[in-house]
Amino acid sequence: MIENFLNDQQEPKVVEKVYSRLTELLPAGEDILYMAVQKMPVVNLQPDSIVVTNRRILFFSYANLGLSIKFVDFIWKDIADVSMKEEIIGAMFTIKTTKGAEMSVDYLPKLQGRKLYQFSQECRENERKREELQKIQHAAPAPVAPVEKPVEQLFAPRPIPVEVLAPPAPVPAPEPAKPDELTEKLKKLKMLFDNGLISQEEYNTKKLDLLSDL
């Protein structure tokens, strides 16, 4: 709204004329941040004005005996320096471009000159940060996408080696001994062991020998 740019005693007629021109010029996404209007100590029916947007700074002046208004604009990327000098009557605002051009407007009300300088410095700082971010993004290597393994490879259990044992060789069945004879021999062997005539080891050995004949 145009009322937002009349808070610091800007000339309403000039602001209205410049604002109507800006609505035709500015693309979507470009916002007007501040307007400053020249105020000379003598009557000046055609004061110059300066407009700050988030993308550029514009200098407006009257032409053709006040019948038209012309402007010169500079994007913030091309602004090398911004300065404001307060004088006895008003303030002088000056910009310098990266190509060596210079633009100035004097006799600005001091309050308007200060705010104009403040907004301009903020826009220059935002532009500097934006350029640094672009450099970082261009310099950063493209991320390498990780190679994903198939799910079955990640979670499939490893086979556990199983030792295969050869089946035991069949033991031939011993020929059965005569029951009475074998029983008699075992009884005699047990009697010898009980009487202490042979040791435990001898008893076991002899017993196995007899049983092997079965």
C-alpha positions as CSV (number, residue, x, y, z in Angstrom):
1,M,0.0,0.0,0.0
2,I,1.2,3.5,-0.8
3,E,0.6,4.6,2.8
4,N,3.5,2.5,3.9
5,F,5.9,4.9,2.1
6,L,4.6,8.1,3.6
7,N,5.7,7.5,7.2
8,D,8.8,9.8,7.0
9,Q,7.2,12.9,5.5
10,Q,7.7,11.9,1.9
11,E,6.0,14.1,-0.6
12,P,2.6,12.3,-1.3
13,K,2.2,13.4,-4.9
14,V,5.7,12.2,-5.8
15,V,5.3,8.9,-4.0
16,E,2.0,8.3,-5.7
17,K,3.4,9.0,-9.2
18,V,6.4,6.8,-8.6
19,Y,4.4,4.0,-7.0
20,S,2.0,3.9,-10.0
21,R,5.0,3.6,-12.3
22,L,6.5,0.8,-10.2
23,T,3.4,-1.3,-10.3
24,E,3.9,-1.5,-14.1
25,L,7.6,-2.2,-13.9
26,L,8.2,-4.6,-11.1
27,P,7.8,-8.4,-11.7
28,A,6.1,-10.8,-9.3
29,G,8.3,-11.5,-6.3
30,E,10.0,-8.1,-6.3
31,D,8.9,-6.0,-3.3
32,I,9.3,-2.2,-2.6
33,L,11.1,-1.8,0.7
34,Y,11.5,2.0,1.0
35,M,11.1,5.3,-0.9
36,A,13.0,8.5,-0.3
37,V,12.0,11.8,-1.9
38,Q,14.3,14.9,-2.3
39,K,13.3,18.0,-0.4
40,M,15.3,21.1,-1.5
41,P,15.5,24.2,0.7
42,V,13.7,26.1,-2.1
43,V,10.5,25.3,-3.9
44,N,11.1,22.2,-6.1
45,L,8.2,21.0,-8.0
46,Q,10.2,18.2,-9.7
47,P,12.1,16.4,-6.8
48,D,14.2,13.3,-7.5
49,S,13.4,10.1,-5.6
50,I,15.0,6.8,-4.8
51,V,13.3,3.5,-4.4
52,V,14.8,0.4,-2.8
53,T,13.4,-3.1,-3.6
54,N,14.7,-6.5,-2.6
55,R,16.3,-6.9,-6.1
56,R,17.5,-3.4,-7.1
57,I,17.7,0.3,-6.5
58,L,16.0,2.8,-8.7
59,F,16.6,6.6,-9.3
60,F,13.6,8.5,-10.5
61,S,13.7,12.1,-12.0
62,Y,11.3,14.2,-13.9
63,A,11.7,14.9,-17.6
64,N,10.0,16.9,-20.4
65,L,9.2,19.8,-18.1
66,G,7.6,17.5,-15.5
67,L,5.3,15.8,-18.0
68,S,7.0,12.5,-17.7
69,I,9.3,10.7,-15.2
70,K,12.3,8.6,-16.1
71,F,14.4,6.2,-14.0
72,V,17.7,4.4,-13.9
73,D,18.0,1.1,-12.0
74,F,20.8,-1.1,-10.8
75,I,20.5,-4.6,-9.4
76,W,22.2,-5.3,-6.1
77,K,24.8,-7.6,-7.6
78,D,26.2,-4.6,-9.6
79,I,26.4,-2.3,-6.6
80,A,30.0,-2.0,-5.3
81,D,29.4,0.6,-2.6
82,V,26.7,2.6,-0.9
83,S,27.3,5.8,1.2
84,M,25.3,8.5,2.9
85,K,26.6,11.8,4.0
86,E,24.6,14.1,6.2
87,E,25.1,17.8,5.4
88,I,23.9,21.0,7.0
89,I,20.6,20.8,5.0
90,G,19.6,17.2,4.3
91,A,21.7,14.3,3.3
92,M,23.4,13.0,0.2
93,F,23.0,9.4,-0.8
94,T,25.5,7.9,-3.3
95,I,26.0,4.5,-4.9
96,K,28.9,3.2,-6.9
97,T,28.6,0.3,-9.3
98,T,31.1,-2.4,-10.1
99,K,31.6,-0.8,-13.5
100,G,32.6,2.5,-12.1
101,A,29.3,4.4,-12.6
102,E,28.1,6.7,-9.8
103,M,24.7,8.1,-8.9
104,S,23.8,10.6,-6.2
105,V,20.8,12.5,-4.9
106,D,21.2,15.4,-2.5
107,Y,18.9,17.3,-0.2
108,L,17.2,14.1,1.1
109,P,15.6,14.5,4.5
110,K,18.1,13.1,7.0
111,L,15.7,10.5,8.4
112,Q,14.9,9.3,4.9
113,G,18.6,9.2,4.0
114,R,19.4,7.1,7.1
115,K,16.7,4.6,6.4
116,L,17.6,4.5,2.7
117,Y,21.2,3.6,3.6
118,Q,20.0,1.0,6.1
119,F,17.7,-0.8,3.6
120,S,20.4,-0.6,1.0
121,Q,23.0,-2.2,3.2
122,E,20.7,-5.0,4.2
123,C,19.9,-5.8,0.5
124,R,23.6,-5.8,-0.3
125,E,24.3,-8.2,2.5
126,N,21.5,-10.5,1.4
127,E,22.9,-10.5,-2.1
128,R,26.4,-11.3,-0.8
129,K,25.0,-14.3,1.2
130,R,23.1,-15.5,-1.8
131,E,26.2,-15.4,-4.0
132,E,28.2,-17.3,-1.4
133,L,25.5,-19.9,-1.2
134,Q,25.5,-20.4,-4.9
135,K,29.3,-20.8,-5.0
136,I,29.1,-23.4,-2.3
137,Q,26.4,-25.3,-4.1
138,H,28.3,-25.2,-7.4
139,A,31.6,-26.3,-5.8
140,A,30.1,-29.2,-3.8
141,P,30.5,-32.6,-5.5
142,A,27.4,-34.4,-6.4
143,P,26.4,-36.9,-3.7
144,V,27.1,-40.6,-4.6
145,A,24.1,-42.7,-4.1
146,P,24.9,-45.7,-1.8
147,V,24.7,-49.1,-3.4
148,E,22.0,-51.0,-1.7
149,K,22.4,-54.7,-1.4
150,P,19.4,-57.0,-2.0
151,V,17.5,-57.9,1.2
152,E,18.2,-61.6,0.8
153,Q,22.0,-60.9,0.8
154,L,21.8,-58.8,3.9
155,F,19.8,-61.2,6.0
156,A,20.3,-64.6,4.5
157,P,21.9,-66.9,7.2
158,R,25.3,-68.3,6.4
159,P,25.4,-72.1,6.0
160,I,27.0,-73.9,9.0
161,P,29.4,-76.6,7.8
162,V,28.4,-80.0,9.1
163,E,31.0,-82.7,9.5
164,V,29.8,-85.9,7.9
165,L,30.9,-88.9,9.9
166,A,31.4,-92.3,8.2
167,P,29.1,-94.9,9.6
168,P,30.8,-97.4,11.9
169,A,31.9,-100.7,10.4
170,P,29.5,-103.5,11.3
171,V,30.8,-105.8,14.1
172,P,30.5,-109.4,13.1
173,A,28.4,-111.3,15.6
174,P,30.6,-113.8,17.6
175,E,29.7,-117.4,17.5
176,P,27.8,-118.3,20.6
177,A,29.8,-120.4,23.1
178,K,28.4,-123.3,24.9
179,P,26.4,-121.7,27.7
180,D,27.4,-124.2,30.4
181,E,31.1,-124.0,29.5
182,L,31.2,-120.2,29.4
183,T,29.3,-119.8,32.6
184,E,31.6,-122.1,34.3
185,K,34.7,-120.2,33.1
186,L,33.2,-116.9,34.2
187,K,32.4,-118.3,37.7
188,K,35.9,-119.6,38.1
189,L,37.3,-116.2,37.0
190,K,35.1,-114.4,39.4
191,M,36.2,-116.7,42.2
192,L,39.9,-116.0,41.5
193,F,39.2,-112.3,41.6
194,D,37.2,-112.5,44.8
195,N,40.0,-114.5,46.5
196,G,42.5,-111.9,45.5
197,L,44.4,-114.3,43.2
198,I,44.2,-111.9,40.2
199,S,44.0,-108.2,39.9
200,Q,41.1,-106.1,38.6
201,E,42.9,-105.5,35.3
202,E,43.6,-109.2,34.8
203,Y,40.0,-110.0,35.7
204,N,38.7,-107.5,33.1
205,T,41.0,-108.7,30.4
206,K,40.1,-112.4,31.0
207,K,36.5,-111.6,31.1
208,L,36.6,-109.8,27.8
209,D,38.4,-112.7,26.2
210,L,35.8,-115.1,27.4
211,L,32.9,-112.9,26.2
212,S,34.5,-112.4,22.8
213,D,34.0,-116.0,22.1
214,L,30.2,-115.6,22.2
